[in-house]
Amino acid sequence: MKEPDKIFIIGLPGSGKSTIGQLLAEKLGIPFLDLDVIIEIMKGKSITKIFTEEGEDEFRKIEAQALNSLVVANEPFVMATGGGTPCFNDHIRKMNTYGKTIFLNTPLEILASRTNQNNERPLLMDDHQRRLEKLFDERISYYQQAEVIINTAGKSAAALSNEIAQLLG
């Protein structure tokens, strides 16, 4: 099976989307894109600043513009999406239409440990553990629509990128 032109890595904050996405892109010999970084470049400010200054609704509009422009491009890529990207504006369907979605299913205790070290995540700033559990409950139905679901527990980023590359053929 030929790997898809576009691969979207989805999951909660701290699941390893960027790290695994970069390794996978290297392995496949195609560019790596981080949707949050693209948005930060577009707006000239951090995701946290966009959330605090313009609000989540405005952020989701910008996110939709960025994603929509990239999915129709004729270039292959591996993209790390934002944690909420699949959950808004029918993005999970769009990503499944234009490429292959990979859900990094990571246990909450691992996510809490990873994200607690970096509290720059706008949706996790207050009552960290409870917010993470709430995000999981709100988003899991979207994540489960991914074409490939990978359990990340006990696996290194390198092992996970190898596993995904093998699944893609």
Kinemage of the C-alpha trace (Angstrom):
@kinemage 1
@onewidth
@group {chain A} dominant
@subgroup {mainchain}
@vectorlist {calphas} color= white
{ca met a 1} P 0.000 0.000 0.000
{ca lys a 2} L 1.306 3.452 -0.956
{ca glu a 3} L 1.423 5.945 1.894
{ca pro a 4} L -1.135 8.756 1.658
{ca asp a 5} L -0.120 12.199 0.440
{ca lys a 6} L -1.291 13.866 3.633
{ca ile a 7} L -1.016 12.445 7.142
{ca phe a 8} L -2.674 14.210 10.061
{ca ile a 9} L -1.491 13.386 13.595
{ca ile a 10} L -4.243 14.077 16.145
{ca gly a 11} L -4.556 13.734 19.901
{ca leu a 12} L -4.724 15.591 23.168
{ca pro a 13} L -2.041 18.093 24.212
{ca gly a 14} L 1.082 16.226 25.276
{ca ser a 15} L 0.418 13.103 23.208
{ca gly a 16} L 3.568 13.630 21.119
{ca lys a 17} L 2.004 14.850 17.874
{ca ser a 18} L 4.883 17.162 16.937
{ca thr a 19} L 7.713 14.858 18.007
{ca ile a 20} L 6.259 11.758 16.340
{ca gly a 21} L 5.120 13.757 13.314
{ca gln a 22} L 8.646 15.053 12.703
{ca leu a 23} L 10.144 11.569 12.965
{ca leu a 24} L 7.477 10.121 10.662
{ca ala a 25} L 7.969 12.864 8.066
{ca glu a 26} L 11.734 12.198 8.050
{ca lys a 27} L 11.111 8.480 7.655
{ca leu a 28} L 8.707 9.058 4.740
{ca gly a 29} L 10.837 11.777 3.143
{ca ile a 30} L 8.049 14.374 3.102
{ca pro a 31} L 7.697 17.765 4.820
{ca phe a 32} L 6.518 18.127 8.405
{ca leu a 33} L 4.011 20.856 9.288
{ca asp a 34} L 2.877 21.930 12.742
{ca leu a 35} L -0.517 23.629 12.425
{ca asp a 36} L -0.035 25.661 15.612
{ca val a 37} L 3.311 27.005 14.354
{ca ile a 38} L 1.710 27.933 11.020
{ca ile a 39} L -1.042 29.826 12.882
{ca glu a 40} L 1.539 31.611 15.038
{ca ile a 41} L 3.402 32.703 11.897
{ca met a 42} L 0.159 33.835 10.227
{ca lys a 43} L -0.833 35.946 13.242
{ca gly a 44} L 2.620 36.993 14.415
{ca lys a 45} L 1.877 35.895 17.984
{ca ser a 46} L 1.700 32.805 20.149
{ca ile a 47} L -1.338 30.546 20.385
{ca thr a 48} L -1.681 31.607 24.037
{ca lys a 49} L -1.783 35.290 23.032
{ca ile a 50} L -4.347 34.593 20.309
{ca phe a 51} L -6.567 32.851 22.869
{ca thr a 52} L -6.214 35.572 25.501
{ca glu a 53} L -6.421 38.584 23.166
{ca glu a 54} L -8.884 37.350 20.534
{ca gly a 55} L -10.658 34.396 22.149
{ca glu a 56} L -11.144 30.772 21.188
{ca asp a 57} L -13.795 31.494 18.524
{ca glu a 58} L -11.395 33.734 16.597
{ca phe a 59} L -8.607 31.177 17.027
{ca arg a 60} L -10.864 28.453 15.548
{ca lys a 61} L -11.592 30.675 12.510
{ca ile a 62} L -7.869 31.200 11.921
{ca glu a 63} L -7.237 27.478 12.424
{ca ala a 64} L -9.930 26.633 9.841
{ca gln a 65} L -8.404 29.036 7.299
{ca ala a 66} L -4.950 27.553 7.764
{ca leu a 67} L -6.136 23.932 7.585
{ca asn a 68} L -8.389 24.560 4.581
{ca ser a 69} L -5.567 26.155 2.594
{ca leu a 70} L -3.212 23.260 3.354
{ca val a 71} L -5.519 20.287 2.691
{ca val a 72} L -6.198 21.397 -0.883
{ca ala a 73} L -2.504 21.895 -1.710
{ca asn a 74} L -1.017 19.279 -4.016
{ca glu a 75} L 1.940 18.652 -1.749
{ca pro a 76} L 2.301 15.661 0.584
{ca phe a 77} L 3.037 16.294 4.257
{ca val a 78} L 2.811 15.006 7.806
{ca met a 79} L 0.937 17.495 9.994
{ca ala a 80} L 0.729 17.757 13.755
{ca thr a 81} L -2.655 19.350 14.378
{ca gly a 82} L -3.705 21.277 17.435
{ca gly a 83} L -5.430 19.141 20.061
{ca gly a 84} L -8.820 20.638 19.231
{ca thr a 85} L -8.450 20.799 15.450
{ca pro a 86} L -10.429 17.594 14.682
{ca cys a 87} L -13.288 18.709 16.953
{ca phe a 88} L -14.359 21.891 15.179
{ca asn a 89} L -15.713 22.916 11.773
{ca asp a 90} L -16.024 19.302 10.574
{ca his a 91} L -12.220 19.093 10.375
{ca ile a 92} L -12.036 15.373 11.200
{ca arg a 93} L -14.128 14.597 8.124
{ca lys a 94} L -12.038 16.956 6.007
{ca met a 95} L -8.775 15.397 7.185
{ca asn a 96} L -10.125 11.889 6.573
{ca thr a 97} L -11.190 12.978 3.068
{ca tyr a 98} L -7.868 14.542 2.075
{ca gly a 99} L -5.480 12.184 3.832
{ca lys a 100} L -5.044 9.719 6.656
{ca thr a 101} L -5.639 10.566 10.306
{ca ile a 102} L -3.593 8.981 13.077
{ca phe a 103} L -4.859 9.294 16.684
{ca leu a 104} L -2.146 9.061 19.326
{ca asn a 105} L -4.126 7.530 22.181
{ca thr a 106} L -2.130 8.398 25.284
{ca pro a 107} L -3.159 7.625 28.886
{ca leu a 108} L -4.326 10.683 30.852
{ca glu a 109} L -1.708 10.261 33.562
{ca ile a 110} L 1.070 10.484 30.934
{ca leu a 111} L -0.567 13.517 29.325
{ca ala a 112} L -0.916 15.217 32.719
{ca ser a 113} L 2.747 14.609 33.503
{ca arg a 114} L 3.925 15.960 30.136
{ca thr a 115} L 1.652 18.995 29.980
{ca asn a 116} L 2.161 19.978 33.613
{ca gln a 117} L 5.789 20.774 32.759
{ca asn a 118} L 4.728 23.322 30.100
{ca asn a 119} L 1.768 25.395 31.124
{ca glu a 120} L 1.707 27.503 27.949
{ca arg a 121} L -1.333 25.576 26.754
{ca pro a 122} L -4.299 27.964 26.860
{ca leu a 123} L -6.972 25.374 27.605
{ca leu a 124} L -4.992 23.747 30.426
{ca met a 125} L -3.940 26.742 32.505
{ca asp a 126} L -6.385 26.377 35.405
{ca asp a 127} L -7.057 23.171 37.373
{ca his a 128} L -4.793 21.255 35.040
{ca gln a 129} L -5.825 17.644 35.752
{ca arg a 130} L -9.569 18.360 35.715
{ca arg a 131} L -9.314 20.383 32.471
{ca leu a 132} L -7.351 17.579 30.804
{ca glu a 133} L -10.003 15.022 31.794
{ca lys a 134} L -12.749 17.344 30.514
{ca leu a 135} L -10.941 17.819 27.185
{ca phe a 136} L -10.593 14.056 26.869
{ca asp a 137} L -14.323 13.544 27.490
{ca glu a 138} L -15.256 16.296 25.011
{ca arg a 139} L -12.880 15.205 22.258
{ca ile a 140} L -12.623 11.414 22.360
{ca ser a 141} L -15.582 10.883 19.993
{ca tyr a 142} L -13.792 12.974 17.359
{ca tyr a 143} L -10.412 11.311 17.898
{ca gln a 144} L -12.004 7.877 17.551
{ca gln a 145} L -13.009 8.793 13.994
{ca ala a 146} L -9.338 8.628 12.993
{ca glu a 147} L -8.465 5.983 10.425
{ca val a 148} L -5.625 4.693 12.599
{ca ile a 149} L -5.585 4.612 16.404
{ca ile a 150} L -2.215 4.052 18.060
{ca asn a 151} L -1.856 3.243 21.761
{ca thr a 152} L 1.257 5.147 22.814
{ca ala a 153} L 1.699 3.779 26.359
{ca gly a 154} L 5.194 2.485 27.030
{ca lys a 155} L 6.508 3.254 23.525
{ca ser a 156} L 9.200 5.721 22.508
{ca ala a 157} L 8.611 8.351 19.835
{ca ala a 158} L 10.973 6.458 17.504
{ca ala a 159} L 9.094 3.179 18.042
{ca leu a 160} L 5.767 4.930 17.430
{ca ser a 161} L 6.963 6.567 14.211
{ca asn a 162} L 8.224 3.157 13.010
{ca glu a 163} L 4.880 1.541 13.905
{ca ile a 164} L 2.943 4.198 12.015
{ca ala a 165} L 5.232 3.979 8.978
{ca gln a 166} L 4.721 0.185 8.905
{ca leu a 167} L 0.928 0.578 9.168
{ca leu a 168} L 1.011 2.996 6.247
{ca gly a 169} L 2.870 0.425 4.157
